[in-house]
Amino acid sequence: MLGNLSDEETNELIYVLSENVRKNFLTRTAVESQLFPVSHYIHVACCILYDQSFQYKILKEVAKTLHPRDIAKRSKALGAYLNQLAFNSFAMLYLHGRAQIIHNNLKEKAKGNSNIVIEPEEKKKETKFIMDFWRHLSPNYRNDKSLNVVDGTIRVLSQDTIDTLRQEMVPVHDKPELIKKLKRTMAILTSRNFLAQAECRAGIFEQGPYETEINDEVLIFKEFLQLHAGEDPIGIEVPMIEHQKTKAKSPFQNVIFGIALKNMQKLEFNDWGTLFSEPSDFSQNITAIGVWTREFVHPKDLRYPNNLGIIKNLSFDVLTPLANYAQQALNEMYVEIAKWDSMKKLLVGVNVYTNPLLIYALHAGIGRKWDWTWINDVLSGEKRSDLVNADDVKRYIETIGKFHEGVHPFLARFFRSKKKRKADPSYYALQP
């Protein structure tokens, strides 16, 4: 039964993730967006996930139908709806919200409020469930069965799959203009994605490096998901994504680029699917490239290993229409977003960090069980959805907005000594 963890097991998982997130924080450049209040909306979203039991309510219903290991195995493919970034964020964002609430409660108790309960028993139960769910995700997704990225690799594909894909790639030793075109297309798709996703990384994923049959050659993939191709195959209303539905249409809902490399000094990935390489510009190291798209299969119909969606090889003729789409969509979205007030910008970001739990519900075939338009309740003041209390969301927005750039002060815990972090994890052990 999911959630049947001891306090010790739960605390160990909290510590492992705390140290993992700290490591990833230290490799990330902190740049606050000029368009979106990124830190502010992330902290608000995390409060919703934990304090309103948003994540627990959805996942406990998912687990009645589908075990998390099956969700993870269904994701062992290119262009998967869920990946290492999603699975790491699954626990990270929940614990982030939990840490904010515990920090606030400890502060209130220190002021003399003796009636406050730092972590109620019901919330401990929910946390054990979430951590138990999480520990079945990445180990069933990754080839090395680990919880987190420990060796700088994200490898989920079989060697047979890698060998097949490599055969479909085209040598580029004498094609510098094609490499230049590929890089430009990926760059403009990246810009389009960041604006579509309120300037976060959702929708982009990188994985590898995979060894090929060629000596000293490795293969990496960069995936662009959630491109607007005009159709809506799911048909479930989710607000705050209207700006993504541009007049410009992508020829595909997703596109995957494969790059074969030689003589690289460094190729490492973190849990967020970000590549760190030496040299950083590896244009001269590319030996072959490939482009693919993955057919749409409803998440509830995916099965491992034989029905994960057909990967279709594409010609390089698609690079120009993809780049044109991305540039036109970027222009359209920028004009639209510039008209928004600060509340809408914030709520669009909140949506990016909360409503992707719909994907887990879709895997279980229960996506229509809830009304996902609850963000509209925050704007209108009406209560139509049973997922979230809009008044509490407004309270989070106001409270967190008082912190510098919307950054919650509990984050300072990540920068304590190793000895202190071991005794008292950054995301807090279960509270007595």
C-alpha positions in Angstrom: 0.0 0.0 0.0 1.5 3.4 -1.0 2.2 5.6 1.9 3.2 2.8 4.3 6.6 4.3 5.1 8.3 4.6 8.5 9.3 8.0 9.8 12.9 7.0 9.2 12.4 6.0 5.6 10.5 9.2 4.9 13.1 11.4 6.5 15.9 9.7 4.5 14.0 10.4 1.2 13.5 14.0 2.3 17.2 14.3 3.0 18.2 12.7 -0.4 16.0 15.1 -2.3 17.1 18.1 -0.2 20.8 17.4 -1.1 19.8 16.8 -4.8 18.0 20.1 -5.1 20.8 21.9 -3.4 23.3 20.5 -5.9 21.0 21.6 -8.8 20.5 25.0 -7.3 24.2 25.6 -7.2 24.6 24.9 -11.0 21.7 27.2 -11.9 22.0 30.8 -12.8 19.4 32.8 -10.9 17.9 35.4 -13.3 14.5 36.9 -12.5 12.3 37.3 -15.6 11.4 40.8 -16.6 8.0 39.6 -17.8 7.0 37.0 -15.2 7.3 37.0 -11.4 9.0 33.6 -11.5 10.0 33.1 -7.9 6.7 34.5 -6.6 4.5 32.2 -8.7 6.7 29.2 -8.0 6.3 29.7 -4.2 2.5 30.2 -4.6 2.1 27.1 -6.6 4.1 25.0 -4.1 1.8 26.2 -1.3 -1.2 25.0 -3.3 0.4 21.6 -3.9 1.0 21.0 -0.2 -1.2 23.2 1.9 -4.4 22.6 0.0 -3.5 18.9 -0.5 -3.8 19.5 -4.2 -1.2 17.0 -5.1 -2.3 14.4 -2.6 -6.0 14.5 -3.6 -5.2 13.8 -7.2 -2.5 11.2 -6.8 -4.4 9.1 -4.2 -7.1 8.7 -6.8 -4.5 7.9 -9.5 -3.0 5.3 -7.3 -6.3 3.4 -7.0 -6.1 2.7 -10.7 -2.4 2.8 -11.7 0.8 2.2 -9.8 3.5 4.8 -10.2 5.9 2.3 -11.6 3.6 1.8 -14.6 3.5 5.6 -15.2 7.3 5.6 -15.1 7.7 2.7 -17.5 5.3 4.3 -20.0 7.6 7.2 -20.0 10.7 5.3 -21.3 10.6 6.9 -24.7 11.5 9.9 -26.7 9.0 12.8 -26.4 7.4 11.3 -23.3 4.8 13.4 -21.5 6.6 12.8 -18.2 10.4 12.5 -17.8 13.2 13.0 -15.2 12.4 16.7 -14.9 8.8 15.9 -14.2 9.6 13.2 -11.7 12.2 15.3 -9.8 9.8 18.2 -9.7 7.0 15.9 -8.4 8.7 15.6 -5.0 10.7 18.8 -5.1 7.7 21.2 -5.5 5.6 19.4 -2.9 8.4 19.5 -0.4 9.1 23.1 -1.3 5.5 24.0 -0.3 5.7 21.9 2.8 8.9 23.6 3.9 7.3 27.1 3.5 4.3 26.1 5.7 6.6 24.5 8.4 8.9 27.5 8.4 5.9 29.8 8.9 4.5 27.6 11.6 7.8 27.5 13.5 8.0 31.2 13.3 4.5 31.6 14.7 5.3 29.2 17.5 8.5 31.1 18.3 6.3 34.2 18.7 4.4 32.5 21.5 1.5 30.9 19.6 1.3 27.7 21.7 -1.8 26.5 19.9 -0.2 26.0 16.5 0.7 22.5 15.3 3.9 22.5 13.3 2.9 19.5 11.1 -0.4 17.8 11.8 -0.6 14.0 11.7 -2.8 14.1 8.6 -0.2 16.1 6.7 2.5 13.6 7.8 0.4 10.9 6.3 0.1 12.8 3.0 3.8 13.5 2.9 4.6 9.8 3.4 2.2 9.0 0.5 3.8 11.5 -1.9 7.3 10.4 -1.0 6.4 6.7 -1.5 4.8 7.5 -4.9 7.9 9.4 -5.9 10.4 6.7 -5.0 8.7 4.4 -7.6 9.0 6.9 -10.5 12.6 7.5 -11.6 13.9 4.1 -10.6 11.4 2.5 -13.0 12.1 5.2 -15.7 15.9 5.3 -15.6 18.1 2.5 -17.0 20.3 2.7 -13.9 17.3 2.4 -11.5 18.4 5.4 -9.4 16.2 8.0 -7.8 18.2 11.0 -9.1 20.9 11.8 -11.6 24.1 10.5 -9.8 26.5 10.1 -12.7 25.5 13.0 -15.0 23.5 10.7 -17.3 19.8 10.4 -18.2 19.5 7.1 -20.0 16.0 5.6 -20.5 16.1 4.0 -24.0 17.2 0.5 -24.8 20.4 -0.1 -26.8 18.3 -1.6 -29.6 16.4 1.7 -29.8 19.6 3.7 -29.9 21.0 1.6 -32.6 17.9 2.0 -34.8 17.8 5.8 -34.3 21.5 6.1 -35.0 21.0 4.4 -38.4 18.4 7.0 -39.3 20.7 9.9 -38.7 22.6 11.7 -41.4 26.4 12.4 -41.4 27.2 16.1 -41.4 31.0 16.3 -41.7 30.6 18.3 -44.9 27.3 20.1 -44.0 28.2 23.2 -41.8 25.2 25.1 -43.1 22.9 22.3 -42.0 24.4 22.4 -38.5 24.0 26.1 -38.4 20.3 25.8 -39.4 19.7 23.1 -36.8 21.2 25.3 -34.0 19.1 28.3 -35.1 15.9 26.2 -35.1 16.6 24.8 -31.7 17.4 28.3 -30.4 14.2 29.9 -31.6 12.1 26.9 -30.4 13.7 27.3 -27.0 12.8 31.0 -26.9 9.2 30.2 -28.0 8.9 27.6 -25.3 10.2 29.7 -22.4 7.7 32.4 -23.2 4.8 29.9 -23.6 5.7 28.3 -20.3 6.0 31.6 -18.3 9.8 31.4 -18.6 10.3 28.0 -17.1 11.8 24.8 -18.6 8.6 22.8 -18.9 8.3 21.5 -22.4 12.0 21.1 -23.1 13.9 18.0 -22.1 17.4 16.7 -22.9 18.7 13.1 -22.3 21.7 11.0 -22.9 24.6 10.5 -23.5 24.1 7.1 -25.1 26.9 5.1 -26.5 26.7 4.1 -30.2 28.3 1.4 -32.2 30.9 3.9 -33.4 34.0 4.1 -31.3 34.1 7.2 -29.0 30.8 8.5 -30.3 27.9 9.4 -28.1 24.3 10.4 -28.8 22.2 13.1 -27.1 18.6 14.1 -27.6 16.8 17.4 -27.2 13.0 17.3 -27.1 10.5 20.1 -27.6 7.0 19.2 -26.4 3.7 20.9 -26.3 4.1 22.7 -29.6 0.8 24.2 -30.9 -0.2 22.2 -34.0 -3.8 23.4 -34.0 -5.6 20.4 -32.6 -6.3 19.5 -29.0 -6.2 15.7 -28.7 -7.0 15.7 -25.0 -10.1 18.0 -25.0 -10.0 18.9 -21.3 -10.2 22.6 -20.5 -7.2 24.1 -18.7 -7.2 27.9 -18.4 -4.2 30.2 -18.7 -2.8 28.5 -21.9 -4.8 30.5 -24.4 -1.7 32.5 -25.4 0.0 29.3 -26.6 -2.8 28.8 -29.2 -1.3 31.2 -31.7 -2.3 31.8 -35.2 1.0 30.3 -36.1 0.9 26.5 -36.2 3.6 24.0 -35.8 3.8 21.2 -38.3 4.1 18.8 -35.3 3.0 18.6 -31.7 6.6 17.7 -30.7 10.0 17.5 -32.3 13.1 15.6 -31.2 16.6 16.4 -32.3 19.3 13.8 -32.1 23.0 14.8 -32.1 25.9 12.4 -32.4 29.2 13.8 -31.0 32.8 12.8 -30.8 35.8 14.0 -28.8 33.7 15.7 -26.1 35.5 16.6 -22.8 32.3 16.7 -20.8 28.7 15.8 -21.3 26.6 15.8 -18.1 22.9 16.2 -17.4 21.1 17.3 -14.2 17.7 16.1 -12.9 16.0 19.0 -14.8 17.2 17.7 -18.1 19.8 20.4 -18.6 23.0 19.6 -20.5 26.4 20.9 -19.3 29.1 20.3 -21.9 32.7 21.1 -22.7 33.1 22.6 -25.2 29.8 24.5 -24.7 29.6 25.1 -28.4 30.1 21.6 -29.8 29.4 22.4 -33.5 32.8 21.0 -34.5 32.2 17.8 -32.6 28.9 16.9 -34.4 29.2 13.8 -36.6 25.5 13.2 -37.4 22.1 14.6 -36.7 18.5 13.3 -36.9 15.0 14.7 -36.4 11.9 12.8 -35.3 8.4 13.4 -34.0 6.4 11.1 -31.8 2.8 10.1 -32.6 0.1 11.0 -30.2 -1.2 8.2 -28.0 -3.5 9.1 -25.1 -1.6 8.5 -21.9 -4.2 5.9 -20.7 -3.5 3.8 -23.8 0.3 3.7 -23.4 1.8 0.4 -22.5 5.4 -0.6 -21.9 7.3 -1.8 -23.8 5.3 -2.3 -27.0 3.0 0.7 -27.2 4.8 3.9 -26.4 4.0 5.8 -29.5 5.7 5.5 -32.9 8.8 7.6 -33.4 8.7 9.0 -37.0 11.9 10.1 -38.7 11.7 13.5 -40.4 13.6 15.1 -43.2 15.7 18.2 -42.6 13.1 20.1 -44.8 11.1 20.5 -41.5 13.7 22.8 -40.0 12.5 25.9 -41.9 8.8 25.6 -41.1 9.6 24.8 -37.4 11.8 27.9 -37.1 9.2 30.1 -38.9 6.5 28.8 -36.6 8.6 29.4 -33.5 9.4 32.9 -34.5 5.9 33.9 -35.4 4.5 32.3 -32.3 7.1 34.1 -30.2 6.1 37.4 -31.7 2.3 36.8 -31.2 2.8 35.7 -27.6 5.0 38.6 -26.7 2.5 41.1 -27.9 -0.3 39.4 -26.0 1.6 38.9 -22.7 2.7 42.6 -22.7 -1.0 43.5 -22.3 -1.5 41.3 -19.2 -1.7 42.7 -15.7 0.6 41.4 -12.9 -2.1 39.0 -11.5 -2.6 37.2 -14.8 1.1 36.8 -15.3 1.5 35.3 -11.9 -1.4 32.9 -12.3 -0.2 31.7 -15.7 3.0 30.7 -13.9 1.0 29.1 -11.1 -0.8 27.0 -13.7 2.5 25.8 -15.2 3.6 24.4 -11.8 0.3 22.9 -10.6 -2.0 21.7 -13.4 0.5 19.3 -15.1 -0.7 16.8 -12.5 -3.4 16.4 -15.0 -1.0 14.2 -16.9 -0.9 11.7 -14.1 -4.7 11.7 -14.0 -4.7 11.1 -17.8 -2.5 8.1 -17.4 -5.1 6.6 -15.0 -8.0 7.6 -17.3 -9.5 9.9 -14.7 -8.6 13.3 -16.2 -12.2 14.4 -16.2 -12.7 13.7 -12.5 -11.8 17.3 -11.6 -12.5 20.8 -12.9 -9.0 22.1 -13.8 -10.3 25.6 -14.4 -9.9 26.5 -10.7 -7.5 29.4 -11.5 -10.4 31.2 -13.0 -12.0 31.2 -9.5 -9.0 33.2 -8.2 -9.6 35.9 -10.9 -13.4 36.0 -10.6 -13.9 35.4 -6.9 -16.4 32.6 -7.7 -16.1 29.0 -6.5 -16.7 26.6 -9.3 -13.9 24.0 -8.9 -13.5 21.7 -5.9 -9.7 21.4 -6.3 -8.6 24.7 -4.7 -9.7 27.3 -2.3 -9.3 30.6 -4.2 -9.3 32.7 -1.1 -6.3 30.8 0.2 -4.5 31.3 -3.1 -5.0 35.0 -2.7 -3.6 34.8 0.8 -0.5 33.0 -0.5 0.0 35.6 -3.2 -0.2 38.5 -0.7 2.0 36.9 1.9 4.8 35.7 -0.5 4.6 39.0 -2.3 6.0 40.7 0.8 9.3 38.8 0.5 12.1 40.2 -1.7 11.3 39.2 -5.3 8.8 36.6 -3.9 11.6 34.4 -2.5 10.6 32.6 0.7 13.2 32.9 3.5 13.3 29.1 4.2 15.5 28.8 1.1 18.4 29.9 3.3 18.4 26.4 4.8 20.0 25.1 1.7 23.2 27.0 2.4 23.9 25.8 5.9 26.8 23.5 6.6 26.8 19.8 5.6 26.7 18.7 9.2 23.6 20.8 9.9 21.8 19.7 6.7 22.4 16.0 7.6 20.9 16.5 11.1 18.1 18.7 9.9 17.4 18.4 6.1 16.8 21.6 4.1 13.2 20.5 3.4 12.7 19.6 7.1 12.3 16.1 8.6 8.9 15.0 9.8 8.0 17.3 12.7 7.2 16.0 16.2 
